[in-house]
Amino acid sequence: MELNLVRPLLFFDIESTGLNIATDGIIELSFVKVLPLKDGEQEQEKLIKTWKIRPWDYQGHCQIPIAPSASAVNGVKDEDLVDCPRFIEVVSEVASWLKDSDLAGFNSTKFDLPMLAEEFERVKNYCEKRLQDDRVPSDKKGKALELLRAIDINLHECRMVDVQTIYHFMEPRNLKAAYRFYCGGHDFQNAHTAEADTLATYEVLKGQLEMYKEPDGFHEQVLKNDIKSLSEMGGRPKTVDYAGRIVLRDGVPTISFGKYKDRPVREVYERDRSYFAWIEQGEFTLDTKRQFRRLREQFDKEAEDRKHMPPSQEQLDLLKNAFMKG
């Protein structure tokens, strides 16, 4: 079925350096603009454009690094983008694609659209600061003003079709829907009582094992009937605390949020001890505080133990050489 359009509908998707909209940046932006049907047309015309973008920190005047977790998903490394244009260099073209179009994407309301809007705001802020800076030559101020006029778009005014929202609305992902899907198409009795929900969950897991025991055209991966395999399904990162503020990366406790995101907890301990006090006083779960406290105590003990360890042969040799030179 072709889309009933009055205006072009612009589907878009973003790959980024990470998931923090305030600090991460776009590394790839793809548009597919679907045009309204013209008289006599049977199929809608589609225009496609993709940009590879060097993510840029306009205040620090440097490239934004790609988080290892993001690189593992999108396969892009920092060095792959060194020769690509920054967003400020393609923003006029991006704006021309956006003008007079409605928008569509998958989970775009929560991530892609806010990220795109953030990149526009960064360019606008950069241009506005240049206009206010007396040190900037008049010709460059003129270019900044020209760019501001070219990207004068309010993305809040665009209609946004989020295909994921429609999917989840039409096909709820709750226990009742799972039971109906995996257990013969019937609803279970007494839904939302603890015992009935628990028994239904048990039946759903057995139904999943039965449905995915052999690969098919839609599911190459099978479910193994062992707890270790089932507990690792989905590739979720292993967490140290239940809230997921500390995750294990190659077995190393790593902070998953804030200014030290993707930094090992030990590295933060060595750099900024006050961070642990901030965690202790902040609005975090008691379990999160306990895990940070446990790691801090572990690092404190290791540091104290090192003080009482006999010097290594290498340290003795260094002392000896220093003494001889003296």
C-alpha positions in Angstrom: 0.0 0.0 0.0 1.4 3.4 -1.0 1.2 6.2 1.6 -1.5 8.8 1.4 0.6 12.0 1.6 -0.1 15.7 1.2 3.5 16.6 2.0 6.7 14.6 1.6 7.4 12.2 4.4 11.1 12.1 5.4 12.2 8.8 7.0 15.5 9.2 8.8 17.9 7.3 11.0 21.0 8.3 12.9 24.2 6.5 14.1 26.0 8.4 16.8 29.1 8.4 19.1 26.8 7.2 22.0 23.4 7.6 23.5 23.9 10.8 25.5 22.1 13.4 23.5 23.7 16.3 25.4 27.3 15.1 24.8 27.4 12.7 21.9 27.2 13.5 18.2 26.0 12.2 14.9 28.4 10.1 12.8 25.9 9.0 10.1 22.6 10.5 9.0 20.4 8.9 6.4 17.3 10.4 4.7 14.7 8.7 2.6 12.2 11.2 1.3 8.9 9.7 0.0 7.0 12.1 -2.3 3.2 12.3 -2.6 1.8 10.4 -5.5 1.2 12.4 -8.7 -1.6 11.8 -11.1 -1.1 8.5 -13.0 1.7 7.3 -10.7 1.4 3.8 -9.3 4.5 4.0 -7.1 5.8 6.8 -4.9 9.1 8.4 -5.8 11.8 8.1 -3.2 14.9 10.3 -2.8 17.8 9.0 -0.7 20.7 10.8 0.9 23.3 9.7 3.5 26.0 11.7 5.1 29.0 10.4 7.0 29.8 13.1 9.6 32.8 13.9 11.7 31.3 14.5 15.2 32.5 17.8 16.5 32.9 19.6 19.8 32.5 23.3 18.9 33.6 24.5 22.3 36.6 22.2 22.6 37.5 22.4 18.9 38.0 18.7 18.7 36.4 15.5 17.4 34.0 13.7 19.8 35.3 10.2 20.4 33.0 7.2 19.6 32.1 5.2 22.7 33.4 1.6 22.5 29.8 0.4 23.1 28.6 2.4 20.1 31.5 1.4 17.9 30.7 -2.3 18.7 27.2 -1.8 17.3 27.8 0.5 14.2 31.3 -0.7 13.3 32.6 2.9 12.9 35.9 4.0 14.5 37.2 7.4 15.2 39.8 7.3 12.4 37.1 6.4 9.8 35.6 9.9 10.2 38.7 12.1 10.1 38.2 13.2 6.5 34.4 13.5 6.7 32.6 16.9 6.9 31.5 18.2 10.3 27.7 18.7 10.8 28.2 22.5 10.4 29.5 21.9 6.9 26.4 19.9 5.8 23.7 21.5 7.9 22.4 23.7 5.1 21.8 20.7 2.9 20.3 18.8 5.8 17.9 21.7 6.4 16.9 21.8 2.7 15.9 18.2 2.9 13.9 18.8 6.1 11.9 21.9 4.8 8.2 21.3 4.1 8.4 17.6 5.1 6.9 15.5 7.8 9.2 13.1 9.6 9.2 9.3 10.3 11.5 6.9 11.9 11.8 3.9 14.3 12.2 5.0 17.9 13.0 8.4 16.5 10.8 10.4 18.9 13.0 9.3 21.9 16.5 9.4 20.2 17.0 10.4 16.6 14.8 13.5 16.6 16.3 14.9 19.8 19.8 14.1 18.6 19.2 15.9 15.3 17.7 18.9 17.0 20.7 19.0 19.4 23.1 19.1 16.4 21.1 22.1 14.9 21.3 23.9 18.3 25.0 23.4 18.5 25.5 25.0 15.1 23.1 27.9 16.0 24.9 28.5 19.3 28.3 28.5 17.5 27.0 31.0 14.9 25.4 33.3 17.5 28.6 33.4 19.6 30.6 34.4 16.5 28.1 37.2 15.8 28.6 38.5 19.4 32.4 38.2 19.3 34.1 41.5 18.4 37.3 39.6 17.4 35.5 37.8 14.5 35.9 39.6 11.1 32.8 41.1 9.5 32.9 38.7 6.5 32.9 35.7 8.8 30.0 37.2 10.8 28.2 37.6 7.5 28.7 33.9 6.8 27.4 33.0 10.3 24.3 35.1 9.8 23.7 33.5 6.4 24.0 30.0 7.9 21.6 30.9 10.7 19.0 32.0 8.2 19.5 28.8 6.1 18.8 26.5 9.1 15.9 28.4 10.6 13.9 25.3 11.2 11.8 24.4 14.2 11.8 20.6 14.4 9.2 20.8 17.2 6.7 21.9 14.6 7.2 18.9 12.3 4.7 16.0 12.5 6.6 12.9 13.6 5.5 9.3 12.8 7.3 6.9 15.1 6.9 3.4 13.6 8.0 1.8 16.8 5.2 3.6 18.8 2.7 2.2 16.3 4.2 -1.3 16.5 4.0 -1.3 20.3 0.5 0.1 20.4 -0.8 -2.4 17.9 1.2 -5.3 19.3 1.6 -4.8 23.0 4.7 -6.4 24.6 3.2 -7.5 27.9 2.8 -10.8 29.6 -0.8 -11.3 28.3 0.3 -10.8 24.7 3.3 -13.1 25.2 1.1 -15.9 26.6 -1.3 -15.5 23.7 1.6 -15.7 21.2 3.6 -18.6 22.7 0.9 -20.6 24.4 -1.7 -21.4 21.9 -3.5 -18.1 21.3 -5.5 -18.1 24.5 -5.6 -15.6 27.3 -4.8 -16.8 30.8 -7.1 -16.4 33.7 -6.7 -14.0 36.6 -4.1 -11.8 34.9 -2.3 -9.3 37.2 -2.5 -11.5 40.2 1.0 -12.5 41.3 0.5 -16.3 41.2 -1.3 -16.3 37.8 1.4 -14.0 36.3 4.2 -16.2 37.7 2.7 -19.4 36.3 2.1 -17.7 33.0 5.7 -16.6 32.8 6.8 -20.2 33.4 4.5 -21.4 30.5 5.8 -18.6 28.2 9.4 -19.6 28.7 8.6 -23.2 27.9 6.7 -22.0 24.8 9.7 -19.9 23.7 12.0 -22.9 24.0 9.6 -25.0 21.9 9.2 -22.3 19.2 12.9 -21.4 18.8 14.5 -24.9 19.2 15.3 -25.0 15.4 16.5 -22.2 13.1 14.1 -21.0 10.4 14.0 -18.2 7.8 13.2 -15.6 10.4 15.2 -16.8 13.4 18.8 -18.0 12.7 19.6 -18.2 16.4 18.1 -21.0 18.5 17.3 -21.0 22.2 19.4 -23.5 24.2 17.7 -25.2 27.0 20.1 -24.2 29.7 20.0 -21.4 32.2 23.4 -19.9 31.5 22.6 -19.5 27.8 19.1 -18.2 28.5 20.4 -15.6 31.1 22.8 -14.2 28.5 20.2 -13.8 25.7 20.0 -10.3 24.2 23.6 -9.3 24.8 22.7 -7.2 27.8 25.8 -5.8 29.6 26.4 -7.4 32.9 25.8 -4.9 35.7 27.5 -4.6 39.1 24.5 -2.8 40.6 20.9 -3.5 39.8 20.3 0.0 38.5 23.1 -0.5 35.9 25.2 2.5 36.9 28.2 0.2 36.9 28.6 -2.3 34.1 31.3 -4.9 33.4 33.3 -4.3 30.2 35.7 -7.2 29.7 35.3 -7.9 33.4 36.3 -4.4 34.4 33.7 -2.4 36.5 32.9 0.7 34.3 30.7 3.7 34.9 27.8 3.8 32.5 26.5 7.4 32.9 27.5 11.0 33.5 30.8 12.8 33.0 32.8 9.6 33.6 30.7 7.4 31.3 32.7 4.5 29.8 35.5 5.2 32.4 36.7 2.3 34.6 35.7 2.8 38.2 39.4 2.3 39.3 40.5 5.1 36.9 38.0 7.5 38.5 39.1 6.4 42.0 42.6 7.3 41.1 41.7 10.6 39.5 38.7 12.0 41.5 38.1 10.5 45.0 35.4 13.2 45.6 33.2 11.4 43.0 32.6 8.6 45.4 31.4 11.1 48.0 29.1 12.6 45.4 27.6 9.2 44.7 27.1 8.5 48.4 25.2 11.8 48.9 23.3 11.7 45.6 19.9 10.4 44.7 21.0 6.9 43.8 19.7 3.5 44.9 21.1 2.1 48.1 22.4 -0.9 46.1 24.3 1.5 43.7 25.8 3.3 46.7 26.8 0.0 48.3 28.6 -1.2 45.2 30.5 2.1 44.7 31.4 1.9 48.4 32.5 -1.7 48.1 34.8 -0.9 45.2 36.2 2.1 46.9 37.0 0.0 50.0 38.6 -2.6 47.8 40.8 0.0 46.1 41.7 1.6 49.5 42.7 -1.8 50.8 44.8 -2.6 47.7 46.6 0.8 48.0 47.3 0.2 51.7 48.6 -3.3 51.0 51.0 -2.0 48.4 52.5 0.3 51.1 53.5 -2.7 53.2 54.8 -4.9 50.3 58.6 -5.4 50.2 60.2 -3.6 47.3 60.5 -5.5 44.0 63.8 -6.2 42.4 63.1 -3.6 39.8 62.5 -1.0 42.5 65.7 -2.0 44.3 67.7 -1.7 41.1 66.2 1.8 40.5 67.2 2.9 44.0 70.6 1.4 43.6 71.2 3.2 40.3 70.0 6.5 41.8 72.3 6.0 44.8 75.3 5.3 42.5 74.7 8.3 40.4 74.4 10.5 43.5 
